[in-house]
């Protein structure tokens, strides 16, 4: 993929109201790095597939995502 890495991100929201989920889903659709996002039940709320040119760029992306007010409580990178 020409130096692009693909990362799976498990996302847990801090609230689980329908309006919070819709806010997250609407916002995440606008993010260029997001390739796919699936709503999942259980321990995590969403599984995302993200592309990034490097791990450092991915960390910067996640910091921006956490500060964007999307209600992300925790995330796990795979």
N, CA, C and O of each residue as an XYZ file, in Angstrom:
312
protein
N       0.815     -1.202      0.000
C       0.000      0.000      0.000
C       0.853      1.259      0.000
O       0.380      2.318      0.413
N       2.066      1.172     -0.441
C       2.887      2.367     -0.564
C       3.219      3.053      0.740
O       3.206      4.283      0.804
N       3.513      2.303      1.775
C       3.894      2.910      3.045
C       2.736      3.276      3.942
O       2.957      3.809      5.030
N       1.521      3.012      3.534
C       0.355      3.306      4.366
C       0.086      2.103      5.265
O       0.101      0.959      4.812
N      -0.163      2.382      6.559
C      -0.492      1.293      7.470
C      -1.990      1.295      7.749
O      -2.642      2.338      7.704
N      -2.513      0.134      8.031
C      -3.925     -0.043      8.349
C      -4.033     -0.489      9.797
O      -3.397     -1.461     10.203
N      -4.833      0.218     10.569
C      -4.940     -0.041     11.997
C      -6.407     -0.284     12.336
O      -7.285      0.433     11.857
N      -6.669     -1.285     13.152
C      -8.020     -1.515     13.670
C      -8.099     -0.811     15.011
O      -7.194     -0.915     15.839
N      -9.198     -0.089     15.215
C      -9.374      0.665     16.443
C     -10.704      0.278     17.069
O     -11.760      0.457     16.461
N     -10.652     -0.252     18.283
C     -11.857     -0.532     19.053
C     -12.190      0.728     19.844
O     -11.330      1.269     20.540
N     -13.420      1.196     19.743
C     -13.839      2.443     20.375
C     -14.940      2.162     21.383
O     -15.899      1.447     21.091
N     -14.794      2.733     22.577
C     -15.810      2.674     23.618
C     -16.271      4.109     23.870
O     -15.453      4.979     24.169
N     -17.573      4.360     23.752
C     -18.118      5.684     24.024
C     -18.386      5.848     25.514
O     -18.620      4.872     26.226
N     -18.349      7.098     25.975
C     -18.602      7.329     27.397
C     -20.088      7.303     27.738
O     -20.452      7.077     28.892
N     -20.955      7.532     26.744
C     -22.407      7.438     26.936
C     -22.980      6.620     25.794
O     -22.414      6.571     24.702
N     -24.105      5.981     26.057
C     -24.672      5.068     25.073
C     -26.086      5.455     24.660
O     -26.885      4.599     24.279
N     -26.388      6.734     24.735
C     -27.685      7.206     24.252
C     -27.662      7.222     22.731
O     -26.604      7.371     22.119
N     -28.827      7.068     22.130
C     -28.931      7.041     20.675
C     -28.359      8.322     20.055
O     -27.695      8.260     19.021
N     -28.606      9.463     20.666
C     -28.095     10.724     20.113
C     -26.563     10.790     20.158
O     -25.945     11.388     19.276
N     -25.952     10.185     21.170
C     -24.486     10.143     21.255
C     -23.913      9.240     20.168
O     -22.896      9.561     19.553
N     -24.573      8.113     19.939
C     -24.124      7.205     18.884
C     -24.268      7.856     17.513
O     -23.371      7.747     16.677
N     -25.375      8.522     17.283
C     -25.577      9.204     15.996
C     -24.559     10.311     15.786
O     -24.054     10.491     14.678
N     -24.255     11.055     16.844
C     -23.250     12.127     16.748
C     -21.898     11.534     16.343
O     -21.233     12.056     15.447
N     -21.494     10.449     16.998
C     -20.231      9.801     16.670
C     -20.236      9.308     15.232
O     -19.289      9.560     14.486
N     -21.289      8.609     14.838
C     -21.363      8.025     13.496
C     -21.356      9.088     12.400
O     -20.706      8.911     11.370
N     -22.066     10.177     12.612
C     -22.090     11.261     11.628
C     -20.705     11.889     11.484
O     -20.236     12.131     10.372
N     -20.062     12.147     12.613
C     -18.748     12.793     12.589
C     -17.688     11.885     11.977
O     -16.847     12.349     11.207
N     -17.719     10.607     12.307
C     -16.670      9.698     11.849
C     -16.726      9.490     10.338
O     -15.705      9.186      9.721
N     -17.893      9.649      9.740
C     -18.029      9.503      8.292
C     -17.279     10.591      7.531
O     -16.945     10.410      6.360
N     -17.014     11.711      8.181
C     -16.351     12.844      7.544
C     -14.827     12.783      7.649
O     -14.132     13.621      7.075
N     -14.311     11.806      8.371
C     -12.880     11.740      8.644
C     -12.180     10.916      7.568
O     -12.507      9.750      7.346
N     -11.234     11.530      6.921
C     -10.529     10.925      5.786
C      -9.796      9.640      6.164
O      -9.786      8.689      5.381
N      -9.194      9.594      7.329
C      -8.407      8.430      7.730
C      -9.271      7.195      8.002
O      -8.780      6.067      7.971
N     -10.559      7.418      8.268
C     -11.467      6.316      8.570
C     -11.862      5.609      7.286
O     -12.474      6.212      6.405
N     -11.516      4.336      7.175
C     -11.869      3.550      5.994
C     -13.188      2.816      6.183
O     -14.001      2.737      5.262
N     -13.396      2.281      7.381
C     -14.612      1.547      7.716
C     -14.922      1.764      9.183
O     -14.026      2.037      9.982
N     -16.194      1.640      9.535
C     -16.589      1.720     10.933
C     -17.838      0.873     11.118
O     -18.843      1.068     10.435
N     -17.760     -0.069     12.051
C     -18.881     -0.962     12.322
C     -19.347     -0.773     13.764
O     -18.523     -0.703     14.675
N     -20.662     -0.691     13.977
C     -21.225     -0.696     15.323
C     -21.240     -2.130     15.813
O     -21.659     -3.033     15.089
N     -20.784     -2.345     17.041
C     -20.651     -3.685     17.600
C     -21.237     -3.672     19.008
O     -21.143     -2.666     19.711
N     -21.823     -4.755     19.412
C     -22.327     -4.868     20.782
C     -21.304     -5.539     21.676
O     -20.380     -6.197     21.196
N     -21.473     -5.371     22.968
C     -20.570     -6.020     23.918
C     -19.589     -5.051     24.533
O     -19.941     -3.912     24.840
N     -18.379     -5.487     24.711
C     -17.333     -4.721     25.402
C     -16.975     -3.424     24.688
O     -16.633     -2.434     25.336
N     -17.051     -3.421     23.368
C     -16.732     -2.219     22.599
C     -17.970     -1.766     21.830
O     -18.895     -2.545     21.597
N     -17.967     -0.496     21.443
C     -19.111      0.055     20.714
C     -18.892      0.074     19.207
O     -19.824     -0.167     18.440
N     -17.666      0.358     18.780
C     -17.364      0.461     17.347
C     -16.008     -0.168     17.058
O     -15.100     -0.162     17.889
N     -15.906     -0.706     15.857
C     -14.627     -1.171     15.335
C     -14.358     -0.382     14.069
O     -15.135     -0.433     13.116
N     -13.248      0.349     14.067
C     -12.879      1.176     12.918
C     -11.659      0.581     12.234
O     -10.823     -0.059     12.872
N     -11.570      0.799     10.938
C     -10.341      0.499     10.182
C      -9.828      1.839      9.686
O     -10.505      2.535      8.930
N      -8.635      2.190     10.116
C      -8.046      3.507      9.880
C      -6.766      3.346      9.080
O      -6.025      2.383      9.280
N      -6.497      4.288      8.169
C      -5.228      4.297      7.447
C      -4.387      5.472      7.918
O      -4.910      6.521      8.296
N      -3.079      5.276      7.887
C      -2.164      6.326      8.326
C      -0.803      6.109      7.668
O      -0.422      4.969      7.405
N      -0.071      7.179      7.401
C       1.256      7.019      6.798
C       2.308      6.501      7.786
O       3.345      5.986      7.368
N       2.047      6.633      9.100
C       3.008      6.177     10.109
C       2.300      6.055     11.457
O       1.189      6.554     11.633
N       2.946      5.395     12.391
C       2.380      5.287     13.737
C       2.341      6.651     14.418
O       1.410      6.938     15.171
N       3.331      7.485     14.167
C       3.333      8.824     14.758
C       2.141      9.639     14.241
O       1.481     10.336     15.012
N       1.872      9.548     12.949
C       0.721     10.246     12.375
C      -0.586      9.678     12.934
O      -1.539     10.423     13.163
N      -0.632      8.371     13.153
C      -1.811      7.748     13.742
C      -2.046      8.280     15.155
O      -3.181      8.591     15.516
N      -0.987      8.387     15.958
C      -1.127      8.912     17.313
C      -1.646     10.353     17.295
O      -2.484     10.720     18.118
N      -1.151     11.164     16.365
C      -1.646     12.536     16.218
C      -3.124     12.532     15.839
O      -3.908     13.316     16.375
N      -3.505     11.645     14.912
C      -4.894     11.509     14.494
C      -5.786     11.152     15.680
O      -6.855     11.738     15.849
N      -5.355     10.198     16.499
C      -6.161      9.789     17.642
C      -6.269     10.898     18.676
O      -7.324     11.063     19.289
N      -5.219     11.651     18.880
C      -5.288     12.786     19.807
C      -6.328     13.798     19.325
O      -7.111     14.312     20.123
N      -6.337     14.079     18.037
C      -7.330     14.992     17.470
C      -8.738     14.426     17.629
O      -9.671     15.160     17.955
N      -8.890     13.144     17.404
C     -10.190     12.496     17.528
C     -10.692     12.568     18.972
O     -11.874     12.820     19.205
N      -9.809     12.351     19.931
C     -10.191     12.418     21.340
C     -10.609     13.828     21.748
O     -11.476     13.992     22.606
N     -10.007     14.828     21.150
C     -10.312     16.216     21.484
C     -11.480     16.786     20.680
O     -11.874     17.932     20.894
N     -12.035     15.999     19.758
C     -13.098     16.491     18.870
C     -14.482     16.452     19.497
O     -15.452     16.851     18.852
N     -14.603     15.988     20.729
C     -15.896     15.973     21.398
C     -16.853     14.913     20.875
O     -18.062     15.135     20.811
N     -16.307     13.755     20.499
C     -17.135     12.676     19.963
C     -17.590     11.692     21.027
O     -18.282     10.723     20.715
N     -17.215     11.924     22.271
C     -17.652     11.053     23.356
C     -16.860      9.769     23.483
O     -17.367      8.782     24.018
N     -15.622      9.760     23.000
C     -14.793      8.557     23.107
C     -14.227      8.466     24.521
O     -13.508      9.355     24.977
N     -14.564      7.385     25.196
C     -14.046      7.157     26.547
C     -12.707      6.429     26.501
O     -11.762      6.797     27.199
N     -12.639      5.384     25.664
C     -11.421      4.598     25.523
C     -11.298      4.130     24.097
O     -12.281      4.049     23.360
N     -10.054      3.817     23.713
C      -9.837      3.172     22.419
C      -8.672      2.206     22.557
O      -7.779      2.384     23.386
N      -8.710      1.184     21.724
C      -7.674      0.165     21.704
C      -7.228     -0.015     20.272
O      -8.055     -0.197     19.378
N      -5.935      0.033     20.045
C      -5.393     -0.100     18.694
C      -4.919     -1.530     18.464
O      -4.297     -2.141     19.333
N      -5.219     -2.044     17.294
C      -4.780     -3.387     16.920
C      -4.012     -3.295     15.619
O      -3.541     -4.310     15.107
